[in-house]
Amino acid sequence: MTLLEVRDLSVTYQGGAAAVRGVDLTLEAGQKLGIAGESGCGKSTLALALLRLLPAGTRVTGRILLDGEDVLGMRWGRLRAVRWAGASIVFQGAMHSLNPVHRVGDQIAEPVLLHGRATPAAARKRAGELLEQVGLPAARASAFPHELSGGQRQRVMIAMALACEPGLVVADEPTTALDVMIQAQILRLIEQLVTDQHLGLIMISHDLAVLADTCDRLAVMYAGRVVEQGPARAVHEDARHPYAKALSAAFPRIGDPASRFAPAGLPGDPPDPSALPTGCAFHARCPVALPVCAADDQPLRQAGPDRSAACVHVEGVPDADAGGLPSESARSTP
């Protein structure tokens, strides 16, 4: 069953910054979708747009269908009913997301009370059960956020996201600033909860390896657009878009000495969303760019079974060899 459909979604901030441009995504119930990209590529803006959490004055166009209902067309009362109960978000940086002067149990119970799911006493009991569900003792409900470690606070955020039993959970960089051991525990916890409760999960990260290990499908964003999507491991291990390849190569691979001692990198930064270049936004950083890339933006094209990539070099696309840039090997030849 289709849980979420995003169709031609664009988000433009005041001042003209085009943070998201024509994004199409589909998520089935029980499916895990990863969204990857560097900072500034539009990942968090996309997450906030799903529940209309963007600042006033932001222009949003397209469609966001949650269980068939368009979020962008919802009245305020209906939108409040959908938040937490239909879909919820685990924000990055739990210390900044939790209220420092309220006990964590009260904060977990708050959405339950707001949605009329239980009495105050039952909501407090529910908070303790949720803490145990995410691997913390129920007694920690009386703690303030500063009394918990980073990993424990992140577990509290996950418990809050699950409080009203939503069908969709959006996890925006849920393991930011956590050490690798705690990161692994949080990722396994999220995976288990998605499987047990048949949730739809959107996980956002800059780390392709984490997403490939956790998610079923993967979408790579650059300059507000999805430039490649497909099965997560296939995209990570055999990316078809040069940007996705660069992201994958930036992380050393276990057992591969070459990548360990000489990890690949990508010079430069994503373009300013308020001053995007013509053509493919990646062409200025692309090692295999052709003249046509600077003139024409490339749409997503089929790049294999259940895969697509927005690149002129995708198999089956006519080679724009007239005036094309030389290959890497040719460039290095004296």
C-alpha positions in Angstrom: 0.0 0.0 0.0 1.3 3.4 -0.9 1.8 5.5 2.2 3.4 8.7 0.8 3.6 10.2 -2.7 5.5 13.3 -3.4 4.9 14.8 -6.8 6.8 17.6 -8.4 7.5 19.2 -5.1 9.3 22.6 -5.1 10.2 24.8 -2.1 11.5 28.4 -2.5 12.4 30.4 0.5 11.9 34.2 0.7 14.6 35.8 -1.2 14.4 33.3 -4.1 16.4 30.4 -2.7 15.2 27.3 -4.5 15.9 24.6 -1.9 13.8 21.8 -3.4 13.1 21.5 -7.2 10.7 19.2 -8.7 11.1 16.2 -6.4 9.1 13.0 -7.0 9.2 10.2 -4.3 7.1 7.2 -3.4 7.1 5.3 -0.1 5.2 2.1 0.6 4.0 1.1 4.1 6.8 -0.9 5.8 9.4 0.5 3.4 12.6 2.4 4.4 13.7 5.2 2.1 17.0 6.9 2.5 17.8 10.5 1.3 21.4 11.4 0.9 23.4 14.5 0.0 25.8 17.1 1.2 24.7 19.9 3.5 22.7 22.5 1.5 21.2 20.0 -1.0 17.6 20.3 0.3 17.2 17.2 2.4 16.0 18.8 5.6 13.8 21.3 3.7 12.2 18.3 2.0 11.6 16.7 5.4 10.0 19.8 6.9 7.8 20.3 3.8 6.2 16.9 4.3 4.4 18.2 7.4 4.4 21.9 6.5 6.9 22.9 9.1 8.6 25.5 6.9 8.8 29.2 7.8 6.0 31.6 6.9 6.5 33.1 3.5 8.0 30.0 2.0 6.5 29.0 -1.4 5.7 25.4 -1.7 4.2 23.8 -4.9 3.4 20.3 -6.0 1.6 17.6 -4.1 2.4 15.6 -0.9 -0.1 12.8 -0.6 -0.1 11.1 2.8 -2.5 8.1 2.7 -4.0 9.7 -0.4 -4.7 13.1 1.3 -2.8 16.2 0.1 -0.9 17.7 3.1 -0.5 21.0 1.2 -4.3 21.3 1.0 -5.2 20.5 4.6 -6.9 23.0 6.8 -5.0 23.9 10.0 -7.1 21.7 12.3 -6.7 18.7 10.0 -2.9 19.3 9.8 -2.6 19.4 13.6 -4.5 16.0 13.7 -2.1 14.5 11.2 1.1 15.7 12.9 2.4 13.1 15.3 -0.6 10.8 14.7 -0.3 10.3 10.9 3.4 11.3 10.5 6.1 12.4 12.9 9.7 13.7 12.7 12.8 12.8 14.7 14.8 16.0 14.4 18.6 16.1 14.3 20.2 17.4 17.5 18.0 16.1 20.3 19.4 18.5 22.9 18.1 21.4 20.8 14.8 19.7 20.1 13.9 18.8 23.7 12.6 21.4 26.2 15.4 21.7 28.8 13.0 22.7 31.6 10.5 19.8 31.3 11.1 16.2 32.2 11.4 13.9 29.2 8.4 11.7 30.3 6.1 14.8 30.2 7.4 15.7 26.7 6.7 12.2 25.4 3.2 12.3 27.0 2.4 15.7 25.5 1.5 14.6 22.0 -0.6 11.7 23.4 -2.6 14.2 25.5 -2.9 16.8 22.7 -4.4 14.1 20.4 -6.8 12.9 23.1 -5.4 9.4 23.1 -5.3 9.0 26.9 -5.9 10.5 30.3 -2.9 12.2 32.0 -2.3 9.1 34.1 -2.5 6.8 31.1 -0.3 9.1 29.1 2.4 9.0 31.7 2.2 5.2 31.7 2.5 5.3 27.9 5.6 7.4 28.2 7.3 4.8 30.4 6.3 2.0 28.0 7.7 3.9 25.1 11.0 4.5 26.9 11.3 0.8 27.6 10.5 0.2 23.9 13.5 2.2 22.9 15.8 0.6 25.4 15.6 3.0 28.4 14.2 2.3 31.9 10.8 3.7 32.5 12.2 5.5 35.5 14.2 7.8 33.2 10.9 9.5 32.5 11.6 11.8 35.5 14.9 12.9 34.0 15.6 16.3 32.5 17.3 16.3 29.0 20.7 17.4 30.4 20.7 14.4 32.7 20.8 12.0 29.7 23.6 11.1 27.3 23.4 12.0 23.6 22.3 8.5 22.7 19.7 8.5 25.4 18.3 11.8 24.3 18.1 10.5 20.8 16.1 7.5 22.1 13.7 9.9 23.8 13.2 11.7 20.5 12.3 8.3 18.8 9.9 7.5 21.7 8.2 10.9 21.1 7.9 10.2 17.4 6.2 6.8 18.1 3.9 8.1 20.9 0.8 8.4 18.7 1.5 5.4 16.5 2.0 7.2 13.2 2.2 5.5 9.9 5.2 7.5 8.7 8.4 8.5 10.6 10.9 11.0 9.2 14.3 10.7 10.8 16.5 13.8 9.9 20.1 12.9 10.7 19.1 10.8 13.7 22.7 9.9 14.6 24.4 13.2 14.2 27.2 13.8 16.7 26.9 10.3 18.2 29.9 7.9 18.5 29.9 4.9 16.2 28.8 2.4 18.8 25.8 4.4 19.8 25.1 5.2 16.2 24.9 1.5 15.4 22.6 0.9 18.3 20.2 3.7 17.2 20.1 2.5 13.6 19.4 -1.0 14.7 16.7 0.2 17.0 15.0 2.2 14.2 15.2 -0.7 11.9 13.6 -3.0 14.4 10.8 -0.6 15.2 10.0 -0.1 11.5 9.8 -3.9 11.1 7.8 -4.6 14.2 5.2 -1.8 13.7 5.2 -1.8 9.8 6.0 1.9 9.6 7.1 3.8 6.6 10.5 5.4 7.3 12.3 8.3 5.6 15.9 8.5 6.9 18.0 11.5 5.9 21.8 11.5 6.1 25.0 12.5 4.3 26.4 9.0 4.8 25.5 6.7 1.9 27.0 3.7 3.7 24.7 4.1 6.7 21.7 4.5 4.4 22.7 1.5 2.3 22.9 -0.6 5.4 19.6 0.6 6.8 17.2 1.4 4.0 15.5 -0.5 1.2 15.7 2.4 -1.4 17.9 5.4 -1.7 17.5 8.8 -3.3 20.5 11.1 -3.8 19.8 14.9 -3.8 21.9 17.6 -5.2 21.0 21.3 -5.4 17.4 20.6 -4.5 16.9 17.8 -7.0 16.9 14.0 -6.9 19.8 13.0 -9.2 19.7 9.3 -8.6 17.4 6.8 -7.0 17.0 3.0 -6.8 17.7 0.0 -4.5 19.9 1.3 -1.7 22.8 -1.2 -2.0 22.8 -0.9 -5.8 23.1 2.9 -5.7 25.8 2.8 -3.0 27.9 0.1 -4.7 27.3 1.0 -8.4 26.1 4.6 -8.6 25.2 5.8 -12.0 25.4 9.6 -11.4 28.8 11.2 -10.9 27.7 12.9 -7.7 26.4 9.7 -6.2 29.6 8.0 -7.1 31.6 10.8 -5.4 29.5 10.5 -2.2 30.0 6.7 -2.1 33.8 7.0 -2.8 34.2 9.6 0.0 34.0 6.9 2.7 36.7 4.3 3.1 35.6 0.8 2.6 36.4 -1.9 5.1 39.0 -4.3 3.8 40.0 -2.0 0.9 43.5 -0.6 1.7 43.4 1.7 -1.4 40.3 3.6 -0.2 41.5 3.6 3.4 44.8 5.4 2.7 43.5 7.5 -0.2 39.8 8.2 0.2 38.3 10.0 -2.7 37.0 13.5 -2.3 35.0 16.1 -4.3 36.3 19.6 -4.6 34.0 22.6 -4.2 30.6 23.0 -2.6 27.0 22.7 -3.8 25.8 25.9 -5.5 23.9 28.7 -3.7 20.2 27.8 -4.1 19.4 31.5 -4.8 21.9 31.6 -7.7 21.8 28.2 -9.4 23.9 27.8 -12.6 22.3 27.0 -15.9 22.1 23.4 -17.1 23.0 20.6 -14.7 23.7 22.1 -11.3 26.5 19.6 -10.8 28.4 20.3 -14.0 31.0 22.7 -12.5 32.2 19.9 -10.1 31.6 17.0 -12.4 34.8 15.2 -13.7 33.0 13.9 -16.8 30.9 16.9 -17.7 30.1 17.6 -21.4 29.3 21.0 -22.9 25.6 20.0 -23.1 25.6 19.7 -19.3 26.3 23.4 -18.9 23.4 24.2 -21.2 20.6 21.7 -20.4 19.5 20.3 -17.1 19.2 16.5 -17.3 16.0 14.7 -16.3 15.9 11.4 -14.5 16.3 8.6 -16.9 16.0 4.8 -16.5 19.4 3.6 -15.4 18.6 -0.1 -14.9 15.9 -2.2 -13.2 14.0 0.0 -10.8 16.7 2.7 -11.1 17.0 6.2 -12.5 19.7 8.9 -12.7 19.8 12.4 -14.1 22.9 12.2 -16.1 23.7 12.4 -19.9 26.1 9.4 -19.4 23.4 7.0 -18.3 23.4 3.9 -20.5 21.0 4.3 -23.4 21.3 8.1 -23.6 22.9 9.3 -26.9 26.5 10.3 -26.3 26.9 14.0 -26.6 30.4 13.5 -28.0 30.4 16.6 -30.2 32.8 18.9 -28.3 32.7 16.7 -25.2 35.2 16.9 -22.5 38.0 14.3 -22.6 37.8 11.3 -20.3 39.8 11.1 -17.1 42.4 8.9 -18.7 42.7 11.1 -21.7 43.1 14.2 -19.5 46.0 12.5 -17.7 47.7 11.5 -20.9 50.6 13.9 -21.8 
